[in-house]
Amino acid sequence: MTTGTAPVEVPPARPPWTARLSDALVVAGYLGLAVVLTSAQWGHPHRLFHQAGDQVLFEWMLAHAAHAVIEGENPLFSTALNAPDGVNLMANTSVLGLGVPLAPVTLLFGSQVAYCVAVVGCLAGTATAWYALLRRRLVTVRSAAALGGLVCGFAPGLVAQAGAHLHVAAQFLLPAILALVFRPDSRPARAWRPGVGLGLLLVWQVFIGEEVLVFLALAAGVFALGYALADRAGARRLAPALLGRLAVAAVVGAVLLAYPLWFQFHGPQHYTGMAFAAPGFQLDAASFTASARQTVLGDDWLPGLLSPNPTEENSFFGPGLLVLAVVIVVWLWRRPLVRALAVCGVVFALLSLGTELRVDGAATGIPGPYRLVAGLPLLDLAVPARFALVCVPVLGVLVALSVDRVAEARRAAIPGLPVRLLWAGAVAAALLPLTPTPIRVVPVAPVPGFVNAGGWRPLVPAGRTVVAVPPVTGAALSPVMLWSARTGLSFDAPGGYFIGPSGPDDPAARWGAPDRPTAVLLRRAVETGVTPVLGEADRRQAVEDLRHWRAAVVVLGWLPNADAVRRTVDGLLGAGRPVDGGWMWDVRPLVG
């Protein structure tokens, strides 16, 4: 059949198995890239990703989840750290939503392997989930969905977070949640089934990371408002069913989360406020056009100037992708979806700039938009720099929509081969500089053989603890937390890296356990390398503190200034004896 225009070429239908194979290849590509990004740590137990303390925290959380599954213990609380008081894990980033499913991996291969598997799953899983949503709802061309998923799962901000913050990098549930919230079905009578599914996904996300869920709720609200302004008739048609699904989900969530949330805010070792000044973690306006450290064009100097720390490089999109996004928005402006995405991206980019605008590392004195909402509940505890993570899926979806639009023009046989080539070049030019590099690693002292092999077991009766030196480390890397994680929480110990109350009568948040005089003295010896002059009062205080910690043995592994620290412990407790990987003091005769 011919017409006055060029004939439309209709591609032959592809068998279902080829479509599934293509999907599998896309997912395999995501998995392969995630494995490459974590390659510096596989098989190297004496390495951690660059924010070493955070990895130790999450290794311990994964080990705790596995231990709770096997022992049938309360997963929301543990006395394995901060003995004798314990830790409220619901009030910390316990990632039970990751740790419980990964329990078999943790039990079989240990906490480090489980952590690396979790990082791979977070990156590849997030990319896959966005790929599935794009493919089913928003685009018709697989390559467009694959490219959009790649941006959503492996943007610089996600890679930076994955090396430290599992609860932030694990965003694989967000596309499914959004798919249920913004379901195209406008029939309120059919809201209950997707509403139940939505409620269950929200509960799962709470046990992965509440912070990401708060950002998702805010982003969905801004997006919905932007879409309603762009397409009022469509919004009115879909609103009743949407509200019905949210109501059902709220009921499901309230029933399942009532006790965990009560435990978080009122259970033992709960706290108020935040242990750090969250509003101070903001992004520099120049960071949006800069290159992140973990990219092929990145370096250490500029990102260090423009972001709070290496894990918060959430806005480093480079000039190419931002220019491309502006072109896409102008080009596809008639689509309500694009307008809503643009509004959402701009709002959260502005919020990430904090309470005062900074440009190229210098304060400008200009108030930042975050100041308008900084006093609101929940937002007063948010890290402003992480608002920029909302821009990641916004940009990924925009890129996918543009590639799909160009592909549609090709299928319709619209002349414009040079345009298609130019657009492919523009997308490549924008995305290739963002190619991630393997996550950087740092060395970590090995777990002492005496601890790893269980040499302490005959010396530590039930109800007593292993005290590492230094016992309390505050916000610094906690050796005993690593020892505990790598040995499957086989002993209880004071100290650890977590957030808890400042004291029994002071619920104000602080990092780690409340200090005791002996902990302060030993930590100062570690930091300075100076052996202090000790008196009888110091020795009596050491015995009192060891009794508080219910200590049976004190263990010193490898530390900077280890000789000075050992002499300090000898001066407090008497001569220790060498063991595999360090020194040990049997304090049972002292403590009673």
C-alpha positions as CSV (number, residue, x, y, z in Angstrom):
1,M,0.0,0.0,0.0
2,T,1.4,3.4,-0.9
3,T,0.4,7.0,0.0
4,G,1.6,10.4,-0.7
5,T,4.1,10.0,2.2
6,A,6.9,7.6,2.7
7,P,5.7,4.1,3.7
8,V,5.8,3.4,7.4
9,E,8.1,0.5,8.2
10,V,6.5,-1.8,10.8
11,P,9.1,-4.0,12.5
12,P,8.2,-7.7,12.7
13,A,6.9,-8.9,16.0
14,R,9.5,-10.5,18.1
15,P,9.0,-13.8,19.9
16,P,8.4,-13.5,23.7
17,W,11.7,-15.3,24.5
18,T,13.8,-12.8,22.6
19,A,12.2,-10.0,24.7
20,R,13.0,-11.8,27.9
21,L,16.5,-12.5,26.7
22,S,17.0,-8.8,26.0
23,D,15.7,-7.9,29.4
24,A,18.0,-10.4,31.0
25,L,21.0,-8.9,29.1
26,V,20.2,-5.5,30.3
27,V,20.0,-6.7,33.9
28,A,23.2,-8.7,33.5
29,G,24.9,-5.5,32.3
30,Y,23.8,-3.6,35.4
31,L,25.0,-6.5,37.6
32,G,28.3,-6.6,35.8
33,L,28.9,-2.9,36.2
34,A,28.0,-3.1,39.9
35,V,30.5,-6.0,40.4
36,V,33.2,-4.0,38.6
37,L,32.5,-1.0,40.9
38,T,33.0,-3.1,44.0
39,S,35.9,-5.1,42.6
40,A,38.6,-3.5,44.8
41,Q,37.1,-5.2,47.9
42,W,36.1,-8.7,46.7
43,G,38.5,-11.2,48.3
44,H,40.4,-8.5,50.3
45,P,39.3,-8.8,54.0
46,H,41.7,-6.1,55.0
47,R,40.1,-3.4,52.9
48,L,37.0,-1.2,53.4
49,F,35.4,1.3,51.1
50,H,36.6,4.9,51.6
51,Q,34.2,5.8,54.4
52,A,35.5,2.9,56.5
53,G,33.4,3.6,59.7
54,D,30.2,3.5,57.7
55,Q,31.0,0.2,56.1
56,V,31.8,-1.3,59.6
57,L,28.4,0.0,60.8
58,F,26.5,-1.7,58.0
59,E,28.5,-4.9,58.2
60,W,27.5,-5.1,61.8
61,M,23.9,-4.4,61.0
62,L,23.9,-7.2,58.4
63,A,25.5,-9.5,60.9
64,H,23.0,-8.5,63.6
65,A,20.0,-9.3,61.2
66,A,21.4,-12.7,60.5
67,H,22.1,-13.3,64.2
68,A,18.6,-12.3,65.1
69,V,17.1,-14.6,62.5
70,I,19.1,-17.6,63.8
71,E,18.7,-16.9,67.5
72,G,15.1,-15.6,67.4
73,E,16.2,-12.4,69.1
74,N,14.5,-9.0,69.0
75,P,15.7,-7.4,65.8
76,L,15.0,-3.9,67.0
77,F,17.4,-4.0,69.9
78,S,20.8,-5.5,70.8
79,T,23.2,-5.6,73.8
80,A,26.0,-6.9,71.6
81,L,27.2,-3.3,71.5
82,N,27.2,-0.5,74.1
83,A,27.1,-3.1,76.9
84,P,25.5,-3.1,79.3
85,D,22.9,-0.6,78.0
86,G,22.5,-1.8,74.4
87,V,21.5,0.0,71.2
88,N,18.0,0.9,69.9
89,L,18.5,-0.4,66.3
90,M,15.1,0.9,65.1
91,A,16.4,4.3,65.9
92,N,19.5,3.7,63.9
93,T,20.0,2.6,60.2
94,S,19.6,-1.1,60.9
95,V,18.7,-1.9,57.3
96,L,16.7,-5.0,58.4
97,G,14.9,-4.9,55.1
98,L,18.3,-5.8,53.5
99,G,19.8,-7.8,56.4
100,V,17.0,-10.4,56.8
101,P,16.9,-11.4,53.1
102,L,20.7,-11.5,53.0
103,A,21.0,-13.6,56.2
104,P,21.9,-16.8,54.3
105,V,24.8,-14.9,52.6
106,T,26.0,-13.4,55.9
107,L,25.9,-16.7,57.7
108,L,27.6,-18.6,54.9
109,F,30.2,-16.1,53.8
110,G,30.5,-13.4,56.5
111,S,29.6,-9.8,56.9
112,Q,32.1,-8.4,54.4
113,V,30.8,-10.5,51.5
114,A,27.2,-9.7,52.5
115,Y,28.0,-6.0,52.5
116,C,29.5,-6.2,49.0
117,V,26.5,-8.3,47.8
118,A,24.3,-5.6,49.3
119,V,26.1,-2.8,47.4
120,V,25.9,-4.7,44.1
121,G,22.2,-5.3,44.8
122,C,21.5,-1.7,45.6
123,L,23.1,-0.3,42.5
124,A,22.0,-3.0,40.0
125,G,18.6,-3.4,41.7
126,T,17.8,0.3,41.6
127,A,18.8,0.4,37.9
128,T,16.7,-2.7,37.1
129,A,13.7,-1.3,38.9
130,W,13.7,1.9,37.0
131,Y,14.3,0.0,33.8
132,A,11.2,-2.1,34.5
133,L,9.1,1.0,35.3
134,L,10.3,2.9,32.2
135,R,9.8,-0.1,30.0
136,R,6.3,-0.8,31.2
137,R,4.9,2.6,31.7
138,L,6.8,5.4,30.0
139,V,8.7,4.3,26.9
140,T,8.3,1.8,24.1
141,V,12.0,1.4,23.2
142,R,14.1,-1.0,25.3
143,S,17.3,1.0,24.7
144,A,15.6,4.1,26.1
145,A,14.6,2.3,29.2
146,A,18.0,0.7,29.6
147,L,19.7,4.1,29.4
148,G,17.3,5.7,31.8
149,G,17.8,2.8,34.3
150,L,21.6,3.2,33.9
151,V,21.4,6.9,34.9
152,C,19.0,6.2,37.8
153,G,21.1,3.4,39.2
154,F,24.7,4.5,38.6
155,A,24.6,8.3,38.7
156,P,27.6,9.7,40.7
157,G,25.5,10.4,43.7
158,L,24.3,6.8,43.9
159,V,27.8,5.4,43.5
160,A,29.1,7.8,46.2
161,Q,26.4,6.7,48.6
162,A,26.8,3.0,47.9
163,G,30.3,3.0,49.2
164,A,29.1,4.0,52.7
165,H,25.3,4.4,53.1
166,L,23.4,1.3,52.2
167,H,20.1,2.8,53.5
168,V,20.5,5.6,51.0
169,A,21.8,3.6,48.0
170,A,19.0,1.0,48.3
171,Q,16.4,2.7,46.1
172,F,15.1,-0.4,44.3
173,L,11.7,-0.2,45.9
174,L,11.0,3.4,44.9
175,P,9.9,2.7,41.2
176,A,7.5,0.0,42.4
177,I,6.1,2.4,45.1
178,L,5.7,5.1,42.5
179,A,4.1,2.7,40.0
180,L,1.4,1.9,42.6
181,V,0.9,5.4,43.8
182,F,0.5,6.8,40.2
183,R,-1.3,3.8,38.8
184,P,-3.3,4.8,35.7
185,D,-6.4,3.0,36.9
186,S,-9.0,5.6,37.8
187,R,-11.6,3.3,39.4
188,P,-11.7,3.8,43.2
189,A,-13.4,0.5,43.7
190,R,-10.3,-1.3,42.6
191,A,-8.0,0.6,45.0
192,W,-7.8,-2.0,47.8
193,R,-5.5,-4.6,46.1
194,P,-2.8,-2.1,44.9
195,G,-3.3,-0.2,48.2
196,V,-2.3,-3.3,50.2
197,G,0.7,-3.9,47.9
198,L,1.7,-0.3,48.3
199,G,1.4,-0.5,52.1
200,L,3.6,-3.6,52.2
201,L,6.2,-1.9,50.0
202,L,6.2,1.1,52.3
203,V,6.7,-1.1,55.4
204,W,9.6,-2.8,53.7
205,Q,11.1,0.6,52.8
206,V,10.9,1.7,56.4
207,F,13.0,-1.2,57.4
208,I,15.6,-0.3,54.7
209,G,15.7,3.5,55.2
210,E,13.2,5.9,56.5
211,E,15.1,8.9,55.2
212,V,14.7,7.9,51.6
213,L,11.0,7.2,52.2
214,V,10.6,10.8,53.5
215,F,12.3,12.2,50.4
216,L,10.2,10.0,48.2
217,A,7.0,11.2,49.8
218,L,8.1,14.8,49.4
219,A,9.1,14.3,45.8
220,A,5.9,12.5,45.0
221,G,3.9,15.3,46.5
222,V,5.8,18.0,44.5
223,F,5.5,15.9,41.3
224,A,1.7,15.3,41.8
225,L,1.2,19.0,42.3
226,G,3.2,19.9,39.2
227,Y,1.3,17.3,37.2
228,A,-2.1,18.6,38.5
229,L,-1.2,22.1,37.4
230,A,-0.1,20.8,34.0
231,D,-3.1,18.5,33.4
232,R,-6.0,19.5,35.7
233,A,-8.6,17.3,34.0
234,G,-6.4,14.2,34.2
235,A,-5.6,14.9,37.8
236,R,-9.2,15.2,38.7
237,R,-10.0,11.9,37.0
238,L,-7.2,10.0,38.7
239,A,-7.4,11.6,42.2
240,P,-10.2,9.5,43.8
241,A,-8.5,6.2,43.0
242,L,-5.1,7.6,44.1
243,L,-6.4,8.8,47.4
244,G,-8.2,5.4,47.9
245,R,-4.9,3.5,47.4
246,L,-3.1,5.8,49.8
247,A,-5.8,5.3,52.4
248,V,-5.5,1.6,52.2
249,A,-1.7,1.8,52.3
250,A,-1.9,4.0,55.3
251,V,-4.0,1.5,57.2
252,V,-1.7,-1.4,56.3
253,G,1.3,0.7,57.3
254,A,-0.2,1.8,60.6
255,V,-1.0,-1.7,61.6
256,L,2.4,-3.2,60.8
257,L,4.5,-0.3,61.9
258,A,2.8,0.8,65.1
259,Y,5.1,-1.2,67.4
260,P,8.4,-0.6,65.5
261,L,7.8,3.1,65.4
262,W,6.8,3.2,69.1
263,F,10.0,1.3,69.9
264,Q,12.0,3.8,67.8
265,F,10.7,6.8,69.6
266,H,9.9,5.5,73.0
267,G,11.7,2.2,73.4
268,P,15.0,1.6,75.4
269,Q,17.9,3.8,74.4
270,H,15.8,6.1,72.2
271,Y,17.1,9.6,71.7
272,T,15.9,13.0,70.6
273,G,17.4,15.3,68.0
274,M,20.4,14.4,65.8
275,A,24.0,13.7,66.8
276,F,25.4,16.1,64.1
277,A,24.3,19.4,62.6
278,A,22.4,18.1,59.6
279,P,21.8,21.5,58.0
280,G,25.6,22.0,57.7
281,F,25.7,19.2,55.1
282,Q,24.8,21.2,52.1
283,L,25.9,21.4,48.5
284,D,27.7,24.1,46.6
285,A,25.9,25.5,43.6
286,A,29.0,24.9,41.5
287,S,28.8,21.2,42.3
288,F,26.0,20.6,39.8
289,T,28.4,21.1,36.9
290,A,31.4,19.5,38.4
291,S,32.8,15.9,38.1
292,A,32.6,13.6,41.1
293,R,35.6,11.7,42.4
294,Q,34.2,8.3,41.4
295,T,34.0,9.2,37.7
296,V,36.6,9.0,34.9
297,L,37.1,12.8,34.9
298,G,37.0,13.2,38.7
299,D,39.7,14.3,41.1
300,D,40.0,14.8,44.9
301,W,40.4,18.6,45.1
302,L,37.3,20.1,43.5
303,P,34.7,17.7,45.0
304,G,36.3,18.2,48.4
305,L,35.6,21.9,48.0
306,L,32.0,21.6,46.8
307,S,30.5,18.8,48.9
308,P,30.5,18.0,52.6
309,N,32.3,14.7,52.2
310,P,33.0,12.0,49.6
311,T,29.7,10.2,50.2
312,E,27.5,13.3,49.6
313,E,28.5,14.1,46.0
314,N,24.9,13.8,45.1
315,S,24.7,16.7,42.6
316,F,27.8,16.2,40.4
317,F,26.0,15.8,37.1
318,G,28.4,17.7,34.9
319,P,27.5,20.5,32.5
320,G,26.6,18.2,29.6
321,L,23.7,16.4,31.3
322,L,22.2,19.6,32.7
323,V,22.3,21.3,29.3
324,L,20.8,18.1,27.8
325,A,18.0,18.2,30.4
326,V,17.1,21.8,29.7
327,V,16.9,21.0,25.9
328,I,14.7,17.9,26.7
329,V,12.3,20.0,28.9
330,V,12.0,22.7,26.2
331,W,11.5,20.1,23.5
332,L,8.9,18.0,25.3
333,W,7.3,20.8,27.3
334,R,3.8,20.0,26.1
335,R,3.9,16.7,28.0
336,P,2.5,17.2,31.5
337,L,4.9,14.5,32.7
338,V,7.9,16.5,31.6
339,R,6.6,19.7,33.2
340,A,6.0,17.9,36.5
341,L,9.5,16.3,36.4
342,A,11.1,19.7,35.7
343,V,9.3,21.3,38.6
344,C,10.3,18.4,40.9
345,G,14.0,18.5,39.8
346,V,14.3,22.2,40.2
347,V,12.7,22.3,43.7
348,F,14.9,19.6,45.1
349,A,18.1,21.0,43.5
350,L,17.4,24.3,45.2
351,L,16.7,22.6,48.6
352,S,20.0,20.8,48.5
353,L,21.8,24.2,48.6
354,G,21.1,24.5,52.3
355,T,20.3,27.6,54.3
356,E,23.0,29.8,52.7
357,L,24.0,29.7,49.1
358,R,27.7,28.8,48.5
359,V,29.5,29.1,45.2
360,D,32.9,27.7,44.5
361,G,33.4,27.1,48.2
362,A,32.6,30.6,49.3
363,A,29.6,31.7,51.3
364,T,27.6,34.4,49.5
365,G,25.3,35.5,52.3
366,I,22.3,34.8,50.1
367,P,19.6,32.8,52.0
368,G,19.1,29.3,50.6
369,P,15.6,27.9,49.9
370,Y,16.1,25.2,52.5
371,R,15.8,27.9,55.1
372,L,12.0,28.1,54.3
373,V,11.4,24.5,55.4
374,A,14.3,23.9,57.9
375,G,12.1,24.2,60.9
376,L,9.4,21.7,59.8
377,P,9.1,18.3,61.5
378,L,11.3,15.6,59.9
379,L,12.9,18.2,57.5
380,D,14.7,19.7,60.5
381,L,16.6,16.4,60.7
382,A,17.2,15.9,57.0
383,V,20.6,16.3,55.3
384,P,20.0,19.0,52.7
385,A,22.7,17.6,50.4
386,R,20.6,14.5,49.9
387,F,17.7,16.4,48.4
388,A,19.8,16.4,45.2
389,L,19.3,12.6,44.9
390,V,15.8,13.3,43.8
391,C,17.2,14.9,40.7
392,V,18.8,11.5,39.7
393,P,15.6,9.7,38.6
394,V,14.3,13.0,37.2
395,L,17.3,13.2,34.8
396,G,17.2,9.5,34.1
397,V,13.5,9.6,33.1
398,L,14.0,12.7,30.9
399,V,16.9,11.1,29.1
400,A,14.8,7.9,28.5
401,L,11.8,10.0,27.2
402,S,14.0,11.9,24.8
403,V,15.7,8.7,23.4
404,D,12.3,7.1,23.0
405,R,10.9,10.2,21.2
406,V,13.8,10.1,18.7
407,A,13.2,6.3,18.2
408,E,9.5,7.0,17.5
409,A,10.4,9.5,14.9
410,R,12.6,6.8,13.2
411,R,9.8,4.2,13.3
412,A,7.4,6.7,11.7
413,A,10.0,7.2,8.9
414,I,10.2,10.9,9.6
415,P,13.2,12.3,7.7
416,G,16.0,13.3,10.1
417,L,18.9,10.8,10.2
418,P,21.4,13.6,11.0
419,V,19.2,14.7,13.9
420,R,19.1,11.1,15.3
421,L,22.9,10.9,15.0
422,L,23.3,14.3,16.6
423,W,21.0,13.4,19.5
424,A,22.9,10.1,20.1
425,G,26.1,12.1,20.2
426,A,24.7,14.6,22.6
427,V,23.5,11.9,25.0
428,A,26.8,10.2,24.8
429,A,28.7,13.4,25.4
430,A,26.5,14.1,28.4
431,L,26.8,10.7,30.0
432,L,30.3,9.4,29.2
433,P,32.0,11.9,31.5
434,L,29.8,10.4,34.3
435,T,31.2,6.9,33.8
436,P,31.8,5.6,37.3
437,T,35.1,4.1,38.4
438,P,35.6,1.4,41.1
439,I,34.7,2.6,44.5
440,R,37.9,3.5,46.4
441,V,39.1,1.5,49.3
442,V,41.3,2.1,52.4
443,P,43.2,-0.5,54.5
444,V,41.8,-1.6,57.8
445,A,43.5,-3.5,60.7
446,P,42.7,-7.2,60.7
447,V,40.6,-8.7,63.4
448,P,43.1,-10.1,66.0
449,G,43.5,-13.9,65.6
450,F,42.8,-14.2,69.3
451,V,39.3,-12.8,68.7
452,N,38.7,-14.3,65.3
453,A,39.6,-17.8,66.4
454,G,37.6,-17.6,69.6
455,G,40.6,-17.7,72.0
456,W,38.6,-15.4,74.3
457,R,35.8,-17.9,74.9
458,P,37.2,-19.8,77.9
459,L,37.8,-16.5,79.6
460,V,34.5,-14.8,79.0
461,P,31.5,-16.3,80.9
462,A,27.9,-15.6,80.1
463,G,26.9,-12.0,80.9
464,R,30.5,-10.7,80.6
465,T,32.1,-8.7,77.8
466,V,35.2,-8.3,75.6
467,V,36.5,-4.8,75.9
468,A,38.5,-3.5,73.0
469,V,41.0,-0.7,73.3
470,P,39.9,2.1,73.1
471,P,36.5,1.0,74.5
472,V,34.5,4.1,73.2
473,T,35.4,5.7,69.9
474,G,32.4,8.1,69.4
475,A,32.0,8.9,65.7
476,A,35.3,7.3,64.7
477,L,35.8,3.8,63.3
478,S,35.1,1.3,66.1
479,P,37.5,-1.7,66.1
480,V,35.3,-3.7,68.3
481,M,32.3,-3.2,66.0
482,L,34.4,-4.7,63.1
483,W,35.5,-7.6,65.3
484,S,31.9,-8.2,66.3
485,A,30.6,-8.1,62.7
486,R,33.3,-10.4,61.4
487,T,32.8,-13.0,64.1
488,G,29.0,-13.0,63.8
489,L,28.2,-11.1,67.0
490,S,29.8,-13.9,69.1
491,F,30.5,-11.7,72.1
492,D,29.1,-8.6,73.8
493,A,31.2,-5.4,74.1
494,P,30.9,-1.8,75.2
495,G,31.2,1.0,72.7
496,G,30.4,1.0,69.0
497,Y,29.5,3.4,66.2
498,F,25.8,4.3,66.5
499,I,23.5,7.1,67.7
500,G,22.1,6.9,71.2
501,P,21.2,9.0,74.2
502,S,23.8,11.1,76.0
503,G,23.0,9.4,79.3
504,P,20.3,7.7,81.4
505,D,18.6,11.0,82.1
506,D,19.6,12.9,79.0
507,P,18.0,11.7,75.7
508,A,19.9,14.2,73.5
509,A,21.5,12.3,70.6
510,R,25.2,11.6,70.5
511,W,27.6,9.4,68.6
512,G,28.4,6.2,70.4
513,A,28.3,5.3,74.0
514,P,28.6,7.9,76.8
515,D,32.2,8.4,77.7
516,R,33.7,7.1,80.9
517,P,37.1,8.4,82.3
518,T,39.1,5.3,81.3
519,A,37.7,5.4,77.7
520,V,38.7,9.1,77.4
521,L,42.2,8.3,78.8
522,L,42.8,5.4,76.4
523,R,41.4,7.3,73.4
524,R,43.8,10.2,74.1
525,A,46.7,7.8,74.2
526,V,45.7,6.4,70.8
527,E,45.4,9.9,69.3
528,T,48.6,11.4,70.8
529,G,50.9,8.4,71.3
530,V,51.8,9.8,74.7
531,T,51.7,7.5,77.7
532,P,50.1,9.5,80.5
533,V,51.3,9.6,84.1
534,L,49.0,7.3,86.1
535,G,48.1,7.3,89.7
536,E,46.0,5.2,92.1
537,A,42.9,7.2,91.3
538,D,43.3,6.3,87.6
539,R,43.6,2.6,88.5
540,R,40.6,2.6,90.7
541,Q,38.6,4.4,88.1
542,A,39.7,1.8,85.5
543,V,38.4,-1.0,87.7
544,E,35.1,0.9,88.3
545,D,34.7,1.4,84.5
546,L,35.5,-2.3,83.8
547,R,32.8,-3.3,86.3
548,H,30.3,-1.0,84.6
549,W,31.2,-2.6,81.3
550,R,31.0,-6.1,82.9
551,A,34.4,-6.8,81.4
552,A,36.1,-10.2,81.4
553,V,39.0,-9.5,79.1
554,V,40.6,-6.4,77.5
555,V,42.0,-6.8,74.0
556,L,44.4,-4.5,72.1
557,G,44.7,-5.1,68.4
558,W,46.7,-3.1,65.9
559,L,46.4,0.6,66.4
560,P,48.4,3.7,65.6
561,N,50.7,4.4,68.6
562,A,50.1,0.8,69.8
563,D,53.2,0.7,72.1
564,A,52.1,3.8,74.0
565,V,48.6,2.5,74.3
566,R,49.9,-0.9,75.6
567,R,52.0,0.8,78.2
568,T,49.0,2.8,79.3
569,V,46.9,-0.3,79.7
570,D,49.7,-2.0,81.5
571,G,49.9,0.9,83.9
572,L,46.2,0.6,84.6
573,L,45.6,-3.1,84.8
574,G,49.1,-4.7,85.2
575,A,51.1,-6.5,82.5
576,G,49.2,-8.0,79.7
577,R,50.2,-11.0,77.7
578,P,50.7,-11.3,74.0
579,V,48.1,-13.1,71.9
580,D,47.7,-13.7,68.2
581,G,47.2,-10.3,66.7
582,G,47.7,-8.2,69.8
583,W,47.7,-8.1,73.6
584,M,45.2,-9.4,76.2
585,W,44.5,-8.6,79.8
586,D,42.4,-11.0,81.9
587,V,40.6,-8.6,84.3
588,R,38.3,-11.1,86.0
589,P,40.4,-11.0,89.2
590,L,40.2,-7.2,89.3
591,V,36.5,-6.9,88.5
592,G,35.3,-9.9,90.6
